[in-house]
Amino acid sequence: MVVSISAGAYNQLSIQFAFDWTIIEALRAVPGSRWDRQDQVWHIPDKQNSRNALLVAFFNTGTFTAPTDDGLAEANDDDALFVDPSHAVSSPIDRRGKATAAGSGAQAGESATRQNGDLVRRFKEALETRHYSHRTQETYVKWLLRFMADQSSVPLASLGERQINAFLTKLAVCENVSSSTQNQALAALLFLFRQVLATPVEDLGDVIRAKKPVRLPVVMSREEVKAVLVQLREDIRLAATLMYGTGLRLMECLELRVQDIDFAQSEILVRNGKGAKDRRTMLPESLKATLNAHLSRVKALHDKEKAEGGGCVPLPGALSRKYPSGATDWAWQWVFPQERRWTNSVTGEKGRYHMDPTIVQRAVHEAVIRAGLAKRASCHTFRHSFATHLLESGYDIRTVQELLGHSDVKTTMIYTHVLNRGPSGVRSPADGL
């Protein structure tokens, strides 16, 4: 594996490498990282904290080893740093993209990076052992890397309540993050101290426990839903219509497999939803023909790629060992596969992953603008609209709760504002003048 890191425009570092999911996951954990679709490169801010986080993330993949003097000498290029398993990744990168190390400072930096890499590895292992979802693991690791970068001057053994308070206060005061973001960071750090470092964190104070405000969801009317859907291209329109017609979350929709669609029973089985829960929801009759036609096109593409030695999809958990041929079975294929194929650098398997959520999010955002809606509608707004319109149609709240997959009916109660009509059900005195 060769990774090219070079100085880019607008105070950013550009990172290029052959397709590898391990490296992509490491980059996603770096704060401020983004994929440039046009130039086909990854970018991160050219800041010390981001560079340190990048090196820790790379080191934690296990693909790269500690630096050596020979490796640093070979990597000494004015335009880019080329990293492979025999070269350095744990030395700081200067603004020209070169690796720098000197004497005891380099040794101290290497030791600190090893400790940080080991901590991140233990952190991820603890999350996986407790079966946290992939998205939660990804988010928690990002907060860990941000916390480590922010507290890089403090020895790991000295981290405690004071550093947690300082970090979360900085998020609220300097970065003006929302209360939910602040509490998300707190949850990640509490997991670090309690489950990984085995350090009791007792009284954290009120400053880091932000009070979450009560917000009413953004809801589109039926006419607004139609106006947005008509602006979307076929496959994304089908995904968006499914979210509105079934109450699926975005990732629940994109992670649907062919076997999860039951046309005979008019049901969709949602597997491993939020909170690792399965549930069933309805399959809209109006979508059956469109969905059938879509799956026919996907199957034709899958059959063609399977004949060429591809057609693989990742299986959940350890099912690939239990069902060696399951990765190419039609039942396990994604309902919404991505356009580009990937190749597993370890096994050599070729196949497709499901559609990237950012593609759907961007398309829906642009469709909302083209439809002329003055609302901050998103993919999740289809789910809000689904629940609201069901309650407006007279369905009981317990039914809606089951369809949405809420553990507590209190969560579903947020949609009951439509039952008493709120301010819209009151006649203003001004209308009587």
Protein Blocks (a to p, Z undefined) as FASTA:
>chain_A
ZZdddddehhiacddddddfklmmmmmmpghiacdfklopacddddfklmmmmmmmmmmn
omaccddfklmmmmmcfkbccddfkbcfkbccdfkopacdehjllmmmmmmmmmmmmmmm
mmmmmmmmnopafklmmmmmmmmmmmmmmmmmpcfklgcfklmmmmmmmmmmmnopafkl
mmmmmmmmmmmmmmmnopacfbeojmlmccddddddddddfklmmmmmmmpcfklmmmmm
mmmmnopafklmmmpcfklpcfknopacdehiehiiacdddddfklmmmmmmmmmmmmmm
mmmmmmnopapacdehjllmmmmmlmmpmklpcfbdcfbdcddfknopacdddddfklmm
mmmmmmmmmnopacdcdfklmmmmmmmmmmmnopafklmmmmnopablklmmmmmmmmno
pmmlpccfklmZZ
